[in-house]
Amino acid sequence: MAIKGMFIFMAVCALSLAACDGGVEQSQEDAVDVVAKRYLTLALQWNEIDKGYVDAYYGPDELKKDALSEDLGCSDEGECVSVLRNRLRRLAQELESVDKSTYDPAGQARMRYLSGQFLAMETRMRMKGGDDLTFDEESKALYGAMAPRRDALFFQRVLNQINDKLPGDGPLPERVQKFRGDFAVPKDRLSIVFDAAIAECKKRSGKYIELPEGERFVVEYVSDKPWSGYNWYQGQFFSVIQVNTDFPLYIDRAVDLGCHEGYPGHHAYNVLLEKSMVRERGWTEFSLYPLFSPQSLIAEGSANYGIEMAFPGDERLEFEKNVLFPLAGLDKGKADLYYEVNKLLGQLSYAGNEAARHYLNGDWSAEQAQQWLVNYQLSAPDRANQRVSFFDTYRSYVINYNLGKDIVAEYIVREAGADSDLRWEIFEELLASPKLPADLIGSE
């Protein structure tokens, strides 16, 4: 496997930082910079084994080239996992040996961030090495949080309310899908509807968050993916946003994806990290985004809560009814009922977590998980099948969307109260910081 070892180099550096810089004594801050660069190398090398671990990298091309051209000196995947895990442990020890008391709060937050990334990476290594973690153990180690448990009775109360909204014959999941079908955006109008939603998300976010000049993204419409939308950040303040057209895209998804993937969601988040962490502070570790890490809970949680930040109260309903419905050629006569039903459907979000928990723990088969999603999240059967495919690929990552949103929302409200301007200030600070979920929850 192509990647080479650096055991002797790392061992020497751990004993004497001067030995790694031609005999010149380095500062504590330089020591963390050295750790950060080795972390980048290690993460890029790990991604060769754990495909998809690195979601984005826009750091030095030479560093990536060197990382991937080295030879680990291992003959099979299992041995390579062991080699990289040993390197990671030594790197974590080196970071731990740095005197944190000499750093300001920002520097200490940086080191906590790195430690959180190390724990998540080692967890992925343990999983790749055969360790069998429960859903909750995995989510805690990777994302710094565990989703609350919800039983069938919890969801049934919500289902009863939806049933009252949509009375009639036939199973409730079928009635819901039929009702929502009237609000699907025709494929030939997807682009114009999404462009209008994105423009509004950008305008509203831009009132409070100033992004650097030249930031931009393009939207592509794709198929055959386990997700509905994805932001592929390229660096240089540029993203590629992909929208999956495998299933009907309902009118409300335009704002959802426009804000979540764009403004003030993933695109804004990545742009602000590049601007504040990489370019202004020179913290190179932020030029790499490890998907299976606590950073994802912040990223997904802020992207989902950002929708409500951009469209507080009834403002979203009014915008969609008055602007997006006409663009999509949809009848807004039943729009109010549609949003009442959608609000209730949102309360079924954690049913997805329960399906993932039982499925990944081995309690349920794929078919049982799919049926649960149909019964308790009111998913269409083909959409439930796609969701289980998402579990297979991303596992406990599912908690980052709903639990992440709840954690971010509680943090923003706790810090800012009802002051809208202050909420935006704290929200922007969160996007441009090395915070971990523990910093938001208020626990270590």
C-alpha positions as CSV (number, residue, x, y, z in Angstrom):
1,M,0.0,0.0,0.0
2,A,1.5,3.3,-1.0
3,I,2.3,5.5,2.0
4,K,5.8,5.3,3.8
5,G,6.6,5.3,7.6
6,M,8.0,8.2,9.6
7,F,8.6,6.3,12.8
8,I,12.2,7.4,13.4
9,F,11.4,11.0,12.5
10,M,8.5,11.2,14.9
11,A,10.3,9.5,17.7
12,V,13.2,12.0,17.4
13,C,10.8,14.9,17.2
14,A,8.9,13.7,20.3
15,L,12.2,13.8,22.3
16,S,13.5,17.1,20.9
17,L,11.8,19.7,18.8
18,A,15.1,21.2,18.0
19,A,16.2,18.1,16.2
20,C,13.4,18.5,13.7
21,D,14.4,22.0,12.7
22,G,18.1,21.8,12.1
23,G,19.0,22.4,15.8
24,V,16.9,25.6,16.1
25,E,14.8,25.7,19.3
26,Q,11.1,26.0,18.4
27,S,8.4,27.6,20.4
28,Q,5.4,25.9,22.0
29,E,3.2,27.3,19.3
30,D,5.5,26.0,16.6
31,A,5.2,22.6,18.3
32,V,1.5,22.6,17.8
33,D,2.0,23.7,14.1
34,V,4.2,20.7,13.7
35,V,1.6,18.3,15.2
36,A,-1.0,19.9,12.9
37,K,1.0,19.2,9.8
38,R,1.6,15.6,10.8
39,Y,-2.1,15.3,11.5
40,L,-2.8,16.3,7.9
41,T,-0.4,13.8,6.6
42,L,-1.8,11.1,8.8
43,A,-5.4,11.9,7.9
44,L,-4.6,11.9,4.2
45,Q,-2.9,8.5,4.6
46,W,-5.8,7.1,6.6
47,N,-8.2,8.2,3.9
48,E,-6.5,5.7,1.5
49,I,-7.8,3.0,3.8
50,D,-11.0,4.6,5.1
51,K,-12.4,5.9,1.9
52,G,-14.5,9.0,2.4
53,Y,-12.9,9.9,5.8
54,V,-11.5,13.1,4.3
55,D,-14.5,15.1,3.0
56,A,-12.5,18.1,1.8
57,Y,-8.8,19.0,1.6
58,Y,-7.5,22.2,0.2
59,G,-4.1,22.4,2.0
60,P,-0.7,22.3,0.3
61,D,-0.6,20.1,-2.8
62,E,3.0,19.1,-1.9
63,L,2.0,17.8,1.5
64,K,-0.7,15.6,0.0
65,K,1.7,14.4,-2.7
66,D,4.3,13.5,-0.2
67,A,1.8,11.8,2.1
68,L,0.4,9.6,-0.6
69,S,3.7,8.7,-2.1
70,E,5.2,7.3,1.1
71,D,5.4,3.6,1.8
72,L,4.0,2.5,5.2
73,G,6.0,-0.6,5.1
74,C,2.9,-2.8,5.6
75,S,1.8,-5.7,3.4
76,D,-2.0,-5.7,4.0
77,E,-4.8,-3.5,5.2
78,G,-4.8,-4.9,8.7
79,E,-1.1,-4.2,9.2
80,C,-1.5,-0.7,7.7
81,V,-4.3,0.1,10.2
82,S,-2.0,-0.9,13.0
83,V,0.9,1.2,11.7
84,L,-1.3,4.3,11.4
85,R,-2.9,3.8,14.7
86,N,0.5,3.6,16.4
87,R,1.5,6.8,14.7
88,L,-1.7,8.5,15.8
89,R,-1.1,7.5,19.4
90,R,2.4,9.0,19.3
91,L,1.1,12.1,17.8
92,A,-1.6,12.4,20.5
93,Q,1.1,12.0,23.2
94,E,3.2,14.7,21.6
95,L,0.3,17.1,21.7
96,E,-0.5,16.1,25.3
97,S,3.1,17.0,26.3
98,V,2.7,20.6,25.2
99,D,2.3,23.0,28.1
100,K,-1.2,24.3,27.5
101,S,-0.9,27.0,30.2
102,T,1.3,29.1,28.0
103,Y,-1.5,29.5,25.4
104,D,-4.4,31.9,25.2
105,P,-8.0,30.6,25.1
106,A,-7.9,30.4,21.3
107,G,-4.7,28.3,21.3
108,Q,-6.1,26.0,24.0
109,A,-9.3,25.6,22.0
110,R,-7.2,24.6,19.0
111,M,-5.5,21.9,21.0
112,R,-8.8,20.6,22.3
113,Y,-10.0,20.5,18.7
114,L,-7.0,18.5,17.6
115,S,-7.5,16.1,20.5
116,G,-11.1,15.6,19.5
117,Q,-10.0,14.8,15.9
118,F,-7.4,12.3,17.2
119,L,-10.1,10.5,19.3
120,A,-12.4,10.3,16.3
121,M,-9.7,9.1,14.0
122,E,-8.6,6.4,16.4
123,T,-12.2,5.3,16.8
124,R,-12.5,4.8,13.0
125,M,-9.2,2.9,13.2
126,R,-10.6,0.7,15.9
127,M,-13.8,0.0,13.8
128,K,-11.7,-0.7,10.7
129,G,-9.6,-3.1,12.9
130,G,-12.6,-5.1,13.9
131,D,-13.8,-3.4,17.2
132,D,-17.6,-3.8,17.5
133,L,-19.0,-0.5,19.0
134,T,-22.6,0.0,19.7
135,F,-24.4,2.9,18.0
136,D,-24.2,5.1,21.1
137,E,-20.5,4.3,21.7
138,E,-19.7,5.1,18.2
139,S,-21.6,8.4,18.0
140,K,-20.1,9.5,21.3
141,A,-16.5,8.8,20.3
142,L,-16.9,10.2,16.8
143,Y,-19.2,13.1,17.3
144,G,-19.1,13.9,21.0
145,A,-22.8,13.2,21.6
146,M,-25.4,10.5,22.0
147,A,-28.9,10.8,20.6
148,P,-31.8,10.4,23.1
149,R,-33.9,7.2,22.8
150,R,-37.5,7.5,21.6
151,D,-39.9,4.6,21.7
152,A,-42.8,3.8,19.4
153,L,-45.3,5.5,21.8
154,F,-43.5,8.8,21.4
155,F,-43.9,8.7,17.6
156,Q,-47.4,7.3,17.7
157,R,-48.6,10.5,19.5
158,V,-47.4,12.5,16.6
159,L,-48.8,10.1,14.0
160,N,-52.2,10.5,15.6
161,Q,-52.0,14.2,15.1
162,I,-51.0,13.8,11.4
163,N,-53.9,11.3,11.0
164,D,-56.3,13.9,12.2
165,K,-54.9,16.4,9.7
166,L,-55.2,14.0,6.8
167,P,-58.2,11.8,7.5
168,G,-59.3,9.2,4.9
169,D,-59.0,5.6,3.7
170,G,-55.8,3.7,3.4
171,P,-52.6,3.5,5.5
172,L,-51.3,6.8,6.9
173,P,-47.9,6.6,5.1
174,E,-49.7,6.3,1.7
175,R,-52.0,9.2,2.5
176,V,-49.1,11.4,3.5
177,Q,-47.2,10.5,0.3
178,K,-50.2,11.2,-1.8
179,F,-50.8,14.5,-0.1
180,R,-47.2,15.6,-0.4
181,G,-47.1,14.6,-4.1
182,D,-49.1,17.7,-4.9
183,F,-46.2,19.8,-3.7
184,A,-43.4,18.2,-5.7
185,V,-41.4,20.6,-7.9
186,P,-41.5,19.6,-11.5
187,K,-38.0,18.6,-12.7
188,D,-38.0,21.2,-15.5
189,R,-38.5,23.9,-12.8
190,L,-36.0,22.7,-10.2
191,S,-33.3,25.0,-11.3
192,I,-35.4,28.2,-11.3
193,V,-36.9,27.3,-7.9
194,F,-33.6,26.4,-6.3
195,D,-31.9,29.5,-7.7
196,A,-34.6,31.7,-6.2
197,A,-34.4,29.9,-2.8
198,I,-30.5,30.2,-2.8
199,A,-30.7,33.9,-3.6
200,E,-33.0,34.5,-0.8
201,C,-30.9,32.5,1.7
202,K,-27.9,34.4,0.6
203,K,-29.6,37.8,0.9
204,R,-30.9,37.1,4.4
205,S,-27.7,35.6,5.7
206,G,-25.7,38.5,4.1
207,K,-27.4,41.0,6.4
208,Y,-25.6,39.5,9.3
209,I,-22.6,37.5,8.0
210,E,-20.0,39.1,5.8
211,L,-18.3,36.5,3.6
212,P,-15.1,37.3,1.7
213,E,-15.3,38.7,-1.8
214,G,-15.2,36.1,-4.5
215,E,-16.9,33.3,-2.6
216,R,-19.2,31.2,-4.7
217,F,-20.6,27.8,-5.5
218,V,-22.2,25.9,-8.4
219,V,-25.2,23.6,-8.2
220,E,-25.3,20.2,-10.0
221,Y,-28.3,17.9,-10.2
222,V,-27.3,14.2,-9.8
223,S,-28.8,10.8,-9.2
224,D,-28.0,7.4,-7.6
225,K,-26.8,8.8,-4.3
226,P,-27.6,7.8,-0.6
227,W,-28.2,11.5,0.3
228,S,-30.5,14.2,-0.9
229,G,-27.9,17.0,-1.0
230,Y,-24.1,17.4,-0.6
231,N,-21.6,20.3,-0.4
232,W,-18.2,19.4,-1.8
233,Y,-16.0,22.2,-0.6
234,Q,-13.0,22.9,-2.9
235,G,-11.1,25.6,-1.1
236,Q,-10.5,29.1,-2.4
237,F,-14.0,30.0,-1.1
238,F,-15.6,27.7,-3.7
239,S,-18.1,24.8,-3.3
240,V,-19.8,22.4,-5.6
241,I,-23.3,21.6,-4.3
242,Q,-25.1,18.5,-5.6
243,V,-28.8,17.9,-5.4
244,N,-30.1,14.3,-5.8
245,T,-33.1,14.0,-8.1
246,D,-33.8,10.3,-7.5
247,F,-36.9,11.1,-5.5
248,P,-39.5,13.9,-5.6
249,L,-38.1,17.2,-4.3
250,Y,-40.9,19.0,-2.5
251,I,-41.3,22.7,-2.5
252,D,-39.9,23.2,1.0
253,R,-36.6,21.4,0.1
254,A,-35.5,24.3,-2.0
255,V,-35.1,26.5,1.1
256,D,-33.9,23.6,3.1
257,L,-31.0,22.8,0.7
258,G,-30.4,26.4,-0.3
259,C,-29.7,27.3,3.4
260,H,-28.3,24.0,4.6
261,E,-25.8,23.5,1.8
262,G,-25.3,27.2,1.0
263,Y,-26.1,30.2,3.2
264,P,-25.7,30.2,6.2
265,G,-24.9,26.5,6.1
266,H,-22.1,24.4,4.8
267,H,-20.7,26.8,2.2
268,A,-20.7,29.7,4.6
269,Y,-19.2,27.5,7.4
270,N,-16.3,26.2,5.2
271,V,-15.6,29.7,3.8
272,L,-15.4,31.2,7.3
273,L,-13.2,28.4,8.5
274,E,-10.8,28.9,5.6
275,K,-10.8,32.7,6.1
276,S,-10.4,32.8,9.9
277,M,-8.6,29.6,10.7
278,V,-6.4,28.8,7.7
279,R,-5.6,32.2,6.1
280,E,-5.7,34.5,9.1
281,R,-4.4,32.2,11.9
282,G,-2.3,29.8,9.7
283,W,-3.9,26.8,11.4
284,T,-3.3,24.3,8.6
285,E,-5.3,21.5,10.1
286,F,-8.5,23.3,9.1
287,S,-7.7,22.9,5.5
288,L,-8.9,19.3,5.9
289,Y,-12.4,18.3,6.9
290,P,-12.6,14.8,8.4
291,L,-16.2,13.7,7.9
292,F,-16.4,11.2,10.8
293,S,-15.4,13.7,13.5
294,P,-17.0,16.1,16.0
295,Q,-16.7,18.8,13.4
296,S,-19.6,17.2,11.6
297,L,-22.0,17.7,14.5
298,I,-21.2,21.4,14.4
299,A,-21.4,21.5,10.6
300,E,-24.7,19.7,10.2
301,G,-26.3,21.2,13.3
302,S,-25.5,24.7,12.4
303,A,-26.6,24.1,8.8
304,N,-30.0,22.9,9.9
305,Y,-30.4,25.6,12.5
306,G,-29.3,28.1,10.0
307,I,-32.5,27.6,8.1
308,E,-34.5,28.9,11.1
309,M,-32.0,31.7,11.6
310,A,-32.5,32.9,8.0
311,F,-36.3,32.4,8.0
312,P,-37.6,33.1,11.5
313,G,-41.3,32.7,12.4
314,D,-43.7,32.7,9.5
315,E,-41.2,34.4,7.1
316,R,-40.4,31.1,5.4
317,L,-44.0,30.2,4.8
318,E,-44.7,33.6,3.3
319,F,-41.7,33.5,1.0
320,E,-42.4,30.0,-0.3
321,K,-46.1,30.7,-0.8
322,N,-45.6,34.1,-2.5
323,V,-42.4,33.3,-4.5
324,L,-41.5,29.7,-4.8
325,F,-45.0,28.2,-5.3
326,P,-45.7,30.4,-8.4
327,L,-42.2,29.6,-9.8
328,A,-42.9,25.9,-9.4
329,G,-46.4,26.2,-10.9
330,L,-47.9,24.8,-7.7
331,D,-51.4,25.6,-6.2
332,K,-50.9,27.3,-2.9
333,G,-54.5,26.7,-1.8
334,K,-53.5,23.9,0.6
335,A,-50.2,25.4,1.5
336,D,-51.1,26.2,5.1
337,L,-52.2,22.5,5.7
338,Y,-49.0,21.3,4.0
339,Y,-46.8,23.3,6.4
340,E,-48.9,22.1,9.4
341,V,-48.2,18.5,8.3
342,N,-44.6,19.2,7.7
343,K,-44.1,20.7,11.1
344,L,-45.5,17.4,12.6
345,L,-43.4,15.3,10.3
346,G,-40.3,17.2,11.7
347,Q,-41.2,15.8,15.1
348,L,-40.7,12.3,13.6
349,S,-37.0,13.0,12.8
350,Y,-35.6,11.0,15.7
351,A,-37.4,7.9,14.3
352,G,-34.5,7.8,11.8
353,N,-32.0,7.6,14.7
354,E,-33.9,4.7,16.2
355,A,-33.9,2.8,12.9
356,A,-30.2,3.4,12.6
357,R,-29.5,2.4,16.2
358,H,-31.4,-0.9,16.0
359,Y,-30.1,-1.7,12.5
360,L,-26.4,-1.0,13.2
361,N,-26.6,-2.7,16.6
362,G,-27.8,-5.8,14.8
363,D,-31.2,-5.9,16.4
364,W,-33.1,-5.3,13.2
365,S,-32.6,-6.5,9.6
366,A,-32.5,-4.0,6.7
367,E,-36.1,-4.9,6.0
368,Q,-37.2,-4.2,9.6
369,A,-35.4,-0.9,9.6
370,Q,-37.1,0.1,6.3
371,Q,-40.5,-0.9,7.7
372,W,-39.9,1.2,10.8
373,L,-39.1,4.2,8.7
374,V,-42.3,3.7,6.7
375,N,-44.4,3.2,9.8
376,Y,-42.9,5.8,12.1
377,Q,-41.3,8.4,9.9
378,L,-43.9,8.0,7.1
379,S,-41.3,7.5,4.5
380,A,-42.1,6.1,1.1
381,P,-40.8,2.6,0.7
382,D,-38.1,3.5,-1.8
383,R,-37.0,6.5,0.3
384,A,-36.8,4.2,3.3
385,N,-34.6,1.9,1.3
386,Q,-32.3,4.8,0.4
387,R,-32.2,5.8,4.1
388,V,-30.9,2.4,5.1
389,S,-28.3,2.6,2.4
390,F,-27.3,5.9,4.1
391,F,-26.9,4.0,7.4
392,D,-24.7,1.4,5.7
393,T,-22.4,4.1,4.4
394,Y,-22.4,6.8,7.1
395,R,-23.6,4.8,10.2
396,S,-24.2,6.9,13.3
397,Y,-23.6,10.1,11.3
398,V,-27.4,10.5,11.3
399,I,-27.4,12.0,14.7
400,N,-25.6,15.1,13.5
401,Y,-28.7,16.4,11.6
402,N,-31.3,16.4,14.4
403,L,-29.3,16.2,17.6
404,G,-26.7,18.5,16.1
405,K,-29.4,21.1,15.3
406,D,-30.9,20.8,18.8
407,I,-27.5,21.2,20.5
408,V,-26.6,24.3,18.3
409,A,-30.1,25.8,18.8
410,E,-29.9,25.4,22.6
411,Y,-26.4,26.9,22.7
412,I,-27.4,29.9,20.6
413,V,-30.6,30.6,22.6
414,R,-28.8,30.1,25.9
415,E,-26.0,32.5,24.9
416,A,-28.2,35.2,23.2
417,G,-31.7,34.8,24.5
418,A,-34.3,36.4,22.3
419,D,-31.9,39.1,20.8
420,S,-31.9,38.3,17.1
421,D,-28.8,40.3,16.3
422,L,-26.9,38.7,19.1
423,R,-28.0,35.3,17.9
424,W,-26.4,36.0,14.6
425,E,-23.2,37.2,16.2
426,I,-22.9,34.1,18.2
427,F,-23.9,31.9,15.2
428,E,-21.1,33.5,13.1
429,E,-18.6,33.1,15.9
430,L,-19.5,29.4,16.1
431,L,-19.0,28.9,12.3
432,A,-15.6,30.6,12.5
433,S,-14.2,28.8,15.5
434,P,-12.6,25.5,16.6
435,K,-15.4,24.6,19.0
436,L,-16.4,21.1,19.9
437,P,-19.8,19.7,20.8
438,A,-18.7,19.7,24.5
439,D,-18.2,23.4,24.3
440,L,-21.8,23.8,23.2
441,I,-23.3,21.3,25.6
442,G,-21.3,22.8,28.5
443,S,-19.5,19.6,29.5
444,E,-16.1,18.0,28.9
